[in-house]
Amino acid sequence: MRSLCYAVKHAFYVSVISTVVVLALGWCVQAQVSFNFTSFDYPGATSTSAFGINEAGIIVGTYVDSSAVNHGFGRLPNATFEKLDYPGATGTFLYRVNDLNQAVGYYLDGTGLAHGFLFTSPNHFTAINFPAASQTKAFGINNGGQIVGTWYDSNGNTTGFSLQNGTYTTIVYPGATSTIVSDVNTAGVMSGNWGNNGVPNSQSHGFLLTSLNGTFTDVDFPGAAKTLVFGINDFNQVVGDYTDSNNALHGWGGVPASHEFITIDFPGATACQVDGLTNKGNLSGQYTDSTNKTHGFLAVPK
């Protein structure tokens, strides 16, 4: 996952301490790319989920405390944590952080309904509510301040949106009954997920959208029963998760335009998803261990 791509296909390696495992062929990467995985937990948390990561190495996500309350957090490059909760919220979920350290996510109000927000350092929150929506969730932000996410109607149906310069734009995958936009890169290329099984807020396929009025492209991991796309970088490399024929959840990454896909699983995990990536190739995500506890992780290429 480097910024320079080779014209030929190479092996992709993942390294944990001294173990090297060949996962797949075909990602546009340097000849041998190895990762060092770091597992982490917010102190005292019963569950830790890592979502976005920026070029400085700040990771954002959510953790669950001993009272089963969700809180947002930032993990700094020195491996220390900071809690970030929307004022007065009953739960906070932090999904993405850009290189200006602006972060987006959503919070739960006293009735349990979700509202999007933008956080700007040091302590400024801006609510994001799609007009006439019953709920709004913000999932992505680029360095230009474009924010993407999803909004809910009164029946629980989900539709994607983009917010730029104060203007909301609805985004619907053609023929879909559910659309979520998960991330947006510097060029305005968006990633997301869609479904058309008639179930509110249910997605089973990923997509890329070239611009607000651009072209949709399907993204499905080969042979998977379900594919979701969570993050995209400026080289249109993406990450997410997929469900295999045995109903097991795996992390993945790839370059859909080149039809290149690889599995990325935290070693020993029973389930894994990759949520964020940088232009340097650093990854953030979460995995479930054999005791069914969820942990965050950072994966850094050597």
Contacts in CASP RR format, 6 or more apart in sequence:
PFRMAT RR
TARGET T0000
AUTHOR 0000-0000-0000
METHOD contacts of the structure
MODEL  1
MRSLCYAVKHAFYVSVISTVVVLALGWCVQAQVSFNFTSFDYPGATSTSA
FGINEAGIIVGTYVDSSAVNHGFGRLPNATFEKLDYPGATGTFLYRVNDL
NQAVGYYLDGTGLAHGFLFTSPNHFTAINFPAASQTKAFGINNGGQIVGT
WYDSNGNTTGFSLQNGTYTTIVYPGATSTIVSDVNTAGVMSGNWGNNGVP
NSQSHGFLLTSLNGTFTDVDFPGAAKTLVFGINDFNQVVGDYTDSNNALH
GWGGVPASHEFITIDFPGATACQVDGLTNKGNLSGQYTDSTNKTHGFLAV
PK
1 27 0 8 1.000
1 29 0 8 1.000
1 33 0 8 1.000
1 237 0 8 1.000
1 277 0 8 1.000
1 281 0 8 1.000
1 283 0 8 1.000
1 301 0 8 1.000
2 29 0 8 1.000
2 30 0 8 1.000
2 33 0 8 1.000
2 280 0 8 1.000
2 281 0 8 1.000
2 301 0 8 1.000
3 235 0 8 1.000
3 279 0 8 1.000
3 280 0 8 1.000
4 30 0 8 1.000
5 28 0 8 1.000
5 29 0 8 1.000
5 235 0 8 1.000
5 255 0 8 1.000
6 28 0 8 1.000
6 29 0 8 1.000
6 30 0 8 1.000
6 31 0 8 1.000
9 25 0 8 1.000
9 26 0 8 1.000
9 27 0 8 1.000
9 28 0 8 1.000
9 260 0 8 1.000
10 25 0 8 1.000
10 26 0 8 1.000
10 27 0 8 1.000
10 29 0 8 1.000
10 30 0 8 1.000
10 31 0 8 1.000
10 32 0 8 1.000
11 22 0 8 1.000
11 25 0 8 1.000
11 31 0 8 1.000
11 32 0 8 1.000
12 22 0 8 1.000
12 23 0 8 1.000
12 24 0 8 1.000
12 25 0 8 1.000
12 26 0 8 1.000
12 27 0 8 1.000
12 29 0 8 1.000
12 33 0 8 1.000
12 262 0 8 1.000
13 20 0 8 1.000
13 21 0 8 1.000
13 22 0 8 1.000
13 23 0 8 1.000
13 32 0 8 1.000
13 33 0 8 1.000
13 34 0 8 1.000
13 35 0 8 1.000
14 20 0 8 1.000
14 21 0 8 1.000
14 23 0 8 1.000
14 34 0 8 1.000
14 35 0 8 1.000
14 37 0 8 1.000
14 264 0 8 1.000
14 267 0 8 1.000
14 299 0 8 1.000
15 34 0 8 1.000
15 35 0 8 1.000
15 36 0 8 1.000
15 302 0 8 1.000
16 35 0 8 1.000
16 36 0 8 1.000
16 37 0 8 1.000
16 267 0 8 1.000
19 267 0 8 1.000
20 34 0 8 1.000
21 267 0 8 1.000
23 262 0 8 1.000
23 263 0 8 1.000
23 264 0 8 1.000
24 261 0 8 1.000
24 262 0 8 1.000
24 263 0 8 1.000
26 260 0 8 1.000
26 262 0 8 1.000
27 253 0 8 1.000
27 254 0 8 1.000
27 255 0 8 1.000
27 260 0 8 1.000
27 261 0 8 1.000
27 262 0 8 1.000
28 237 0 8 1.000
28 255 0 8 1.000
28 258 0 8 1.000
28 260 0 8 1.000
33 301 0 8 1.000
33 302 0 8 1.000
34 301 0 8 1.000
34 302 0 8 1.000
35 283 0 8 1.000
35 299 0 8 1.000
35 300 0 8 1.000
35 301 0 8 1.000
35 302 0 8 1.000
36 299 0 8 1.000
36 300 0 8 1.000
36 302 0 8 1.000
37 266 0 8 1.000
37 267 0 8 1.000
37 297 0 8 1.000
37 298 0 8 1.000
37 299 0 8 1.000
38 297 0 8 1.000
38 298 0 8 1.000
38 299 0 8 1.000
38 300 0 8 1.000
39 266 0 8 1.000
39 287 0 8 1.000
39 295 0 8 1.000
39 296 0 8 1.000
39 297 0 8 1.000
40 48 0 8 1.000
40 50 0 8 1.000
40 75 0 8 1.000
40 79 0 8 1.000
40 295 0 8 1.000
40 296 0 8 1.000
40 297 0 8 1.000
40 298 0 8 1.000
41 48 0 8 1.000
41 63 0 8 1.000
41 295 0 8 1.000
41 296 0 8 1.000
42 48 0 8 1.000
42 63 0 8 1.000
42 71 0 8 1.000
42 73 0 8 1.000
42 81 0 8 1.000
43 81 0 8 1.000
44 65 0 8 1.000
44 66 0 8 1.000
45 63 0 8 1.000
45 64 0 8 1.000
45 65 0 8 1.000
46 64 0 8 1.000
46 65 0 8 1.000
46 66 0 8 1.000
46 68 0 8 1.000
46 293 0 8 1.000
47 63 0 8 1.000
47 64 0 8 1.000
47 293 0 8 1.000
47 294 0 8 1.000
48 61 0 8 1.000
48 63 0 8 1.000
48 64 0 8 1.000
48 73 0 8 1.000
48 286 0 8 1.000
48 294 0 8 1.000
48 295 0 8 1.000
48 296 0 8 1.000
49 61 0 8 1.000
49 62 0 8 1.000
49 63 0 8 1.000
49 285 0 8 1.000
49 286 0 8 1.000
49 294 0 8 1.000
49 296 0 8 1.000
50 59 0 8 1.000
50 60 0 8 1.000
50 61 0 8 1.000
50 75 0 8 1.000
50 275 0 8 1.000
50 284 0 8 1.000
50 285 0 8 1.000
50 286 0 8 1.000
50 296 0 8 1.000
50 297 0 8 1.000
50 298 0 8 1.000
51 59 0 8 1.000
51 60 0 8 1.000
51 61 0 8 1.000
51 62 0 8 1.000
51 94 0 8 1.000
51 95 0 8 1.000
51 96 0 8 1.000
51 230 0 8 1.000
51 275 0 8 1.000
51 276 0 8 1.000
51 284 0 8 1.000
51 285 0 8 1.000
52 59 0 8 1.000
52 60 0 8 1.000
52 61 0 8 1.000
52 95 0 8 1.000
52 96 0 8 1.000
52 97 0 8 1.000
52 231 0 8 1.000
52 275 0 8 1.000
52 276 0 8 1.000
52 284 0 8 1.000
52 285 0 8 1.000
53 59 0 8 1.000
53 60 0 8 1.000
53 97 0 8 1.000
53 276 0 8 1.000
53 277 0 8 1.000
53 278 0 8 1.000
53 282 0 8 1.000
53 283 0 8 1.000
53 284 0 8 1.000
53 298 0 8 1.000
54 97 0 8 1.000
54 98 0 8 1.000
54 99 0 8 1.000
54 101 0 8 1.000
54 278 0 8 1.000
55 99 0 8 1.000
55 278 0 8 1.000
55 279 0 8 1.000
55 280 0 8 1.000
56 77 0 8 1.000
56 99 0 8 1.000
56 101 0 8 1.000
57 77 0 8 1.000
57 278 0 8 1.000
57 282 0 8 1.000
58 74 0 8 1.000
58 75 0 8 1.000
58 76 0 8 1.000
58 77 0 8 1.000
58 97 0 8 1.000
58 101 0 8 1.000
59 74 0 8 1.000
59 75 0 8 1.000
59 97 0 8 1.000
59 284 0 8 1.000
59 298 0 8 1.000
60 72 0 8 1.000
60 73 0 8 1.000
60 74 0 8 1.000
60 75 0 8 1.000
60 84 0 8 1.000
60 94 0 8 1.000
60 95 0 8 1.000
60 96 0 8 1.000
60 97 0 8 1.000
60 103 0 8 1.000
61 72 0 8 1.000
61 73 0 8 1.000
61 74 0 8 1.000
61 93 0 8 1.000
61 94 0 8 1.000
61 95 0 8 1.000
62 70 0 8 1.000
62 71 0 8 1.000
62 72 0 8 1.000
62 73 0 8 1.000
62 92 0 8 1.000
62 93 0 8 1.000
62 94 0 8 1.000
63 70 0 8 1.000
63 71 0 8 1.000
63 72 0 8 1.000
63 73 0 8 1.000
64 70 0 8 1.000
64 71 0 8 1.000
65 71 0 8 1.000
69 90 0 8 1.000
69 91 0 8 1.000
70 91 0 8 1.000
70 92 0 8 1.000
70 93 0 8 1.000
70 108 0 8 1.000
71 83 0 8 1.000
71 84 0 8 1.000
71 85 0 8 1.000
71 91 0 8 1.000
71 92 0 8 1.000
72 83 0 8 1.000
72 84 0 8 1.000
72 85 0 8 1.000
72 92 0 8 1.000
72 93 0 8 1.000
72 94 0 8 1.000
73 81 0 8 1.000
73 82 0 8 1.000
73 83 0 8 1.000
73 84 0 8 1.000
73 94 0 8 1.000
74 81 0 8 1.000
74 82 0 8 1.000
74 83 0 8 1.000
74 84 0 8 1.000
74 94 0 8 1.000
74 97 0 8 1.000
75 81 0 8 1.000
75 298 0 8 1.000
76 82 0 8 1.000
84 92 0 8 1.000
84 94 0 8 1.000
84 103 0 8 1.000
84 119 0 8 1.000
85 91 0 8 1.000
85 92 0 8 1.000
85 107 0 8 1.000
86 92 0 8 1.000
86 107 0 8 1.000
86 117 0 8 1.000
86 125 0 8 1.000
87 125 0 8 1.000
88 107 0 8 1.000
89 107 0 8 1.000
89 108 0 8 1.000
89 109 0 8 1.000
90 107 0 8 1.000
90 108 0 8 1.000
90 109 0 8 1.000
90 110 0 8 1.000
90 112 0 8 1.000
91 107 0 8 1.000
91 108 0 8 1.000
92 105 0 8 1.000
92 106 0 8 1.000
92 107 0 8 1.000
92 108 0 8 1.000
93 105 0 8 1.000
93 106 0 8 1.000
93 107 0 8 1.000
93 137 0 8 1.000
94 103 0 8 1.000
94 104 0 8 1.000
94 105 0 8 1.000
94 119 0 8 1.000
95 103 0 8 1.000
95 104 0 8 1.000
95 105 0 8 1.000
95 106 0 8 1.000
95 138 0 8 1.000
95 139 0 8 1.000
95 140 0 8 1.000
96 103 0 8 1.000
96 104 0 8 1.000
96 105 0 8 1.000
96 138 0 8 1.000
96 139 0 8 1.000
96 140 0 8 1.000
96 141 0 8 1.000
96 183 0 8 1.000
97 103 0 8 1.000
97 141 0 8 1.000
98 141 0 8 1.000
98 142 0 8 1.000
98 143 0 8 1.000
98 144 0 8 1.000
98 145 0 8 1.000
99 143 0 8 1.000
100 143 0 8 1.000
101 120 0 8 1.000
101 121 0 8 1.000
102 118 0 8 1.000
102 119 0 8 1.000
102 120 0 8 1.000
102 121 0 8 1.000
102 141 0 8 1.000
102 145 0 8 1.000
103 118 0 8 1.000
103 119 0 8 1.000
103 141 0 8 1.000
104 116 0 8 1.000
104 117 0 8 1.000
104 118 0 8 1.000
104 119 0 8 1.000
104 128 0 8 1.000
104 138 0 8 1.000
104 139 0 8 1.000
104 140 0 8 1.000
104 141 0 8 1.000
104 147 0 8 1.000
105 116 0 8 1.000
105 117 0 8 1.000
105 137 0 8 1.000
105 138 0 8 1.000
105 139 0 8 1.000
105 140 0 8 1.000
106 114 0 8 1.000
106 115 0 8 1.000
106 116 0 8 1.000
106 117 0 8 1.000
106 136 0 8 1.000
106 137 0 8 1.000
106 138 0 8 1.000
107 114 0 8 1.000
107 115 0 8 1.000
107 116 0 8 1.000
107 117 0 8 1.000
108 114 0 8 1.000
108 115 0 8 1.000
109 115 0 8 1.000
113 134 0 8 1.000
113 135 0 8 1.000
114 135 0 8 1.000
114 136 0 8 1.000
114 137 0 8 1.000
114 152 0 8 1.000
115 127 0 8 1.000
115 128 0 8 1.000
115 129 0 8 1.000
115 135 0 8 1.000
115 136 0 8 1.000
116 127 0 8 1.000
116 128 0 8 1.000
116 129 0 8 1.000
116 136 0 8 1.000
116 137 0 8 1.000
116 138 0 8 1.000
117 125 0 8 1.000
117 126 0 8 1.000
117 127 0 8 1.000
117 128 0 8 1.000
117 138 0 8 1.000
118 125 0 8 1.000
118 126 0 8 1.000
118 128 0 8 1.000
118 138 0 8 1.000
118 141 0 8 1.000
118 147 0 8 1.000
119 125 0 8 1.000
119 126 0 8 1.000
120 126 0 8 1.000
128 136 0 8 1.000
128 138 0 8 1.000
128 147 0 8 1.000
128 163 0 8 1.000
129 136 0 8 1.000
130 136 0 8 1.000
130 151 0 8 1.000
130 161 0 8 1.000
130 168 0 8 1.000
131 168 0 8 1.000
133 151 0 8 1.000
133 152 0 8 1.000
133 153 0 8 1.000
134 152 0 8 1.000
134 153 0 8 1.000
134 154 0 8 1.000
134 156 0 8 1.000
135 151 0 8 1.000
135 152 0 8 1.000
135 156 0 8 1.000
136 149 0 8 1.000
136 150 0 8 1.000
136 151 0 8 1.000
136 152 0 8 1.000
136 161 0 8 1.000
137 149 0 8 1.000
137 150 0 8 1.000
137 151 0 8 1.000
138 147 0 8 1.000
138 148 0 8 1.000
138 149 0 8 1.000
138 163 0 8 1.000
139 148 0 8 1.000
139 149 0 8 1.000
139 150 0 8 1.000
139 180 0 8 1.000
139 181 0 8 1.000
139 182 0 8 1.000
139 183 0 8 1.000
140 147 0 8 1.000
140 148 0 8 1.000
140 149 0 8 1.000
140 181 0 8 1.000
140 182 0 8 1.000
140 183 0 8 1.000
140 184 0 8 1.000
141 147 0 8 1.000
141 148 0 8 1.000
141 184 0 8 1.000
142 184 0 8 1.000
142 185 0 8 1.000
142 186 0 8 1.000
142 188 0 8 1.000
143 186 0 8 1.000
144 186 0 8 1.000
145 164 0 8 1.000
146 162 0 8 1.000
146 163 0 8 1.000
146 164 0 8 1.000
146 184 0 8 1.000
146 188 0 8 1.000
147 162 0 8 1.000
147 163 0 8 1.000
147 164 0 8 1.000
147 184 0 8 1.000
148 160 0 8 1.000
148 161 0 8 1.000
148 162 0 8 1.000
148 163 0 8 1.000
148 171 0 8 1.000
148 181 0 8 1.000
148 182 0 8 1.000
148 183 0 8 1.000
148 184 0 8 1.000
148 190 0 8 1.000
149 160 0 8 1.000
149 161 0 8 1.000
149 162 0 8 1.000
149 180 0 8 1.000
149 181 0 8 1.000
149 182 0 8 1.000
150 158 0 8 1.000
150 159 0 8 1.000
150 160 0 8 1.000
150 161 0 8 1.000
150 179 0 8 1.000
150 180 0 8 1.000
150 181 0 8 1.000
151 158 0 8 1.000
151 159 0 8 1.000
151 160 0 8 1.000
151 161 0 8 1.000
152 158 0 8 1.000
152 201 0 8 1.000
153 159 0 8 1.000
155 200 0 8 1.000
156 200 0 8 1.000
156 201 0 8 1.000
157 177 0 8 1.000
157 178 0 8 1.000
157 200 0 8 1.000
157 201 0 8 1.000
158 178 0 8 1.000
158 179 0 8 1.000
158 180 0 8 1.000
158 200 0 8 1.000
158 201 0 8 1.000
159 170 0 8 1.000
159 171 0 8 1.000
159 172 0 8 1.000
159 178 0 8 1.000
159 179 0 8 1.000
160 170 0 8 1.000
160 171 0 8 1.000
160 172 0 8 1.000
160 179 0 8 1.000
160 180 0 8 1.000
160 181 0 8 1.000
161 168 0 8 1.000
161 169 0 8 1.000
161 170 0 8 1.000
161 171 0 8 1.000
161 181 0 8 1.000
162 168 0 8 1.000
162 169 0 8 1.000
162 171 0 8 1.000
162 181 0 8 1.000
162 184 0 8 1.000
162 190 0 8 1.000
162 212 0 8 1.000
163 169 0 8 1.000
169 212 0 8 1.000
171 179 0 8 1.000
171 181 0 8 1.000
171 190 0 8 1.000
171 209 0 8 1.000
171 212 0 8 1.000
172 179 0 8 1.000
173 179 0 8 1.000
173 194 0 8 1.000
173 195 0 8 1.000
173 207 0 8 1.000
173 216 0 8 1.000
174 216 0 8 1.000
175 196 0 8 1.000
176 194 0 8 1.000
176 195 0 8 1.000
176 196 0 8 1.000
177 195 0 8 1.000
177 196 0 8 1.000
177 197 0 8 1.000
177 198 0 8 1.000
177 199 0 8 1.000
177 200 0 8 1.000
178 194 0 8 1.000
178 195 0 8 1.000
178 196 0 8 1.000
178 198 0 8 1.000
178 199 0 8 1.000
178 200 0 8 1.000
178 201 0 8 1.000
178 202 0 8 1.000
178 203 0 8 1.000
179 192 0 8 1.000
179 193 0 8 1.000
179 194 0 8 1.000
179 195 0 8 1.000
179 203 0 8 1.000
180 192 0 8 1.000
180 193 0 8 1.000
180 194 0 8 1.000
180 203 0 8 1.000
181 190 0 8 1.000
181 191 0 8 1.000
181 192 0 8 1.000
181 209 0 8 1.000
182 190 0 8 1.000
182 191 0 8 1.000
182 192 0 8 1.000
182 193 0 8 1.000
182 228 0 8 1.000
182 229 0 8 1.000
182 230 0 8 1.000
182 231 0 8 1.000
183 190 0 8 1.000
183 191 0 8 1.000
183 192 0 8 1.000
183 229 0 8 1.000
183 230 0 8 1.000
183 231 0 8 1.000
183 232 0 8 1.000
183 276 0 8 1.000
184 190 0 8 1.000
184 191 0 8 1.000
184 232 0 8 1.000
185 232 0 8 1.000
185 233 0 8 1.000
185 234 0 8 1.000
185 236 0 8 1.000
186 234 0 8 1.000
187 234 0 8 1.000
188 211 0 8 1.000
189 208 0 8 1.000
189 209 0 8 1.000
189 210 0 8 1.000
189 211 0 8 1.000
189 232 0 8 1.000
189 236 0 8 1.000
190 208 0 8 1.000
190 209 0 8 1.000
190 232 0 8 1.000
191 206 0 8 1.000
191 207 0 8 1.000
191 208 0 8 1.000
191 209 0 8 1.000
191 219 0 8 1.000
191 229 0 8 1.000
191 230 0 8 1.000
191 231 0 8 1.000
191 232 0 8 1.000
191 238 0 8 1.000
192 206 0 8 1.000
192 207 0 8 1.000
192 208 0 8 1.000
192 209 0 8 1.000
192 228 0 8 1.000
192 229 0 8 1.000
192 230 0 8 1.000
193 203 0 8 1.000
193 204 0 8 1.000
193 205 0 8 1.000
193 206 0 8 1.000
193 207 0 8 1.000
193 228 0 8 1.000
193 229 0 8 1.000
194 203 0 8 1.000
194 205 0 8 1.000
194 206 0 8 1.000
194 207 0 8 1.000
195 202 0 8 1.000
195 203 0 8 1.000
195 204 0 8 1.000
195 205 0 8 1.000
197 204 0 8 1.000
203 228 0 8 1.000
204 225 0 8 1.000
204 226 0 8 1.000
204 227 0 8 1.000
205 218 0 8 1.000
205 219 0 8 1.000
205 220 0 8 1.000
205 226 0 8 1.000
205 227 0 8 1.000
206 218 0 8 1.000
206 219 0 8 1.000
206 220 0 8 1.000
206 227 0 8 1.000
206 228 0 8 1.000
206 229 0 8 1.000
207 216 0 8 1.000
207 217 0 8 1.000
207 218 0 8 1.000
207 219 0 8 1.000
207 229 0 8 1.000
208 216 0 8 1.000
208 217 0 8 1.000
208 219 0 8 1.000
208 229 0 8 1.000
208 232 0 8 1.000
208 236 0 8 1.000
208 238 0 8 1.000
208 256 0 8 1.000
209 215 0 8 1.000
209 216 0 8 1.000
209 217 0 8 1.000
210 217 0 8 1.000
217 256 0 8 1.000
217 257 0 8 1.000
219 227 0 8 1.000
219 229 0 8 1.000
219 238 0 8 1.000
219 256 0 8 1.000
220 227 0 8 1.000
221 227 0 8 1.000
221 242 0 8 1.000
221 252 0 8 1.000
221 261 0 8 1.000
222 261 0 8 1.000
223 244 0 8 1.000
223 245 0 8 1.000
224 242 0 8 1.000
224 243 0 8 1.000
224 244 0 8 1.000
225 242 0 8 1.000
225 243 0 8 1.000
225 244 0 8 1.000
225 245 0 8 1.000
225 247 0 8 1.000
226 242 0 8 1.000
226 243 0 8 1.000
227 240 0 8 1.000
227 241 0 8 1.000
227 242 0 8 1.000
227 243 0 8 1.000
227 252 0 8 1.000
228 240 0 8 1.000
228 241 0 8 1.000
228 242 0 8 1.000
228 273 0 8 1.000
229 238 0 8 1.000
229 239 0 8 1.000
229 240 0 8 1.000
230 238 0 8 1.000
230 239 0 8 1.000
230 240 0 8 1.000
230 241 0 8 1.000
230 273 0 8 1.000
230 274 0 8 1.000
230 275 0 8 1.000
230 276 0 8 1.000
231 238 0 8 1.000
231 239 0 8 1.000
231 240 0 8 1.000
231 275 0 8 1.000
231 276 0 8 1.000
231 277 0 8 1.000
232 238 0 8 1.000
232 277 0 8 1.000
233 277 0 8 1.000
233 278 0 8 1.000
233 279 0 8 1.000
233 281 0 8 1.000
234 279 0 8 1.000
235 255 0 8 1.000
235 279 0 8 1.000
236 255 0 8 1.000
236 256 0 8 1.000
236 257 0 8 1.000
237 253 0 8 1.000
237 254 0 8 1.000
237 255 0 8 1.000
237 277 0 8 1.000
237 281 0 8 1.000
238 253 0 8 1.000
238 254 0 8 1.000
238 255 0 8 1.000
238 256 0 8 1.000
238 277 0 8 1.000
239 251 0 8 1.000
239 252 0 8 1.000
239 253 0 8 1.000
239 254 0 8 1.000
239 264 0 8 1.000
239 274 0 8 1.000
239 275 0 8 1.000
239 276 0 8 1.000
239 277 0 8 1.000
239 283 0 8 1.000
240 251 0 8 1.000
240 252 0 8 1.000
240 253 0 8 1.000
240 273 0 8 1.000
240 274 0 8 1.000
240 275 0 8 1.000
241 249 0 8 1.000
241 250 0 8 1.000
241 251 0 8 1.000
241 252 0 8 1.000
241 272 0 8 1.000
241 273 0 8 1.000
241 274 0 8 1.000
242 249 0 8 1.000
242 250 0 8 1.000
242 251 0 8 1.000
242 252 0 8 1.000
243 249 0 8 1.000
243 250 0 8 1.000
244 250 0 8 1.000
248 270 0 8 1.000
248 271 0 8 1.000
249 271 0 8 1.000
249 272 0 8 1.000
249 273 0 8 1.000
250 263 0 8 1.000
250 264 0 8 1.000
250 265 0 8 1.000
250 271 0 8 1.000
250 272 0 8 1.000
251 263 0 8 1.000
251 264 0 8 1.000
251 265 0 8 1.000
251 272 0 8 1.000
251 273 0 8 1.000
251 274 0 8 1.000
252 261 0 8 1.000
252 262 0 8 1.000
252 263 0 8 1.000
252 264 0 8 1.000
252 274 0 8 1.000
253 261 0 8 1.000
253 262 0 8 1.000
253 264 0 8 1.000
253 274 0 8 1.000
253 277 0 8 1.000
254 260 0 8 1.000
254 261 0 8 1.000
254 262 0 8 1.000
264 272 0 8 1.000
264 274 0 8 1.000
264 283 0 8 1.000
264 299 0 8 1.000
265 272 0 8 1.000
265 287 0 8 1.000
266 272 0 8 1.000
266 287 0 8 1.000
266 297 0 8 1.000
268 289 0 8 1.000
268 290 0 8 1.000
269 287 0 8 1.000
269 288 0 8 1.000
269 289 0 8 1.000
270 287 0 8 1.000
270 288 0 8 1.000
270 289 0 8 1.000
270 290 0 8 1.000
270 292 0 8 1.000
271 287 0 8 1.000
271 288 0 8 1.000
272 285 0 8 1.000
272 286 0 8 1.000
272 287 0 8 1.000
272 288 0 8 1.000
273 285 0 8 1.000
273 286 0 8 1.000
273 287 0 8 1.000
274 283 0 8 1.000
274 284 0 8 1.000
274 285 0 8 1.000
274 299 0 8 1.000
275 284 0 8 1.000
275 285 0 8 1.000
275 286 0 8 1.000
276 283 0 8 1.000
276 284 0 8 1.000
276 285 0 8 1.000
277 283 0 8 1.000
277 284 0 8 1.000
280 301 0 8 1.000
281 301 0 8 1.000
282 298 0 8 1.000
282 299 0 8 1.000
282 300 0 8 1.000
282 301 0 8 1.000
283 297 0 8 1.000
283 298 0 8 1.000
283 299 0 8 1.000
283 300 0 8 1.000
284 296 0 8 1.000
284 297 0 8 1.000
284 298 0 8 1.000
284 299 0 8 1.000
285 296 0 8 1.000
285 297 0 8 1.000
285 299 0 8 1.000
286 294 0 8 1.000
286 295 0 8 1.000
286 296 0 8 1.000
286 297 0 8 1.000
287 294 0 8 1.000
287 295 0 8 1.000
287 296 0 8 1.000
287 297 0 8 1.000
288 294 0 8 1.000
288 295 0 8 1.000
289 295 0 8 1.000
END
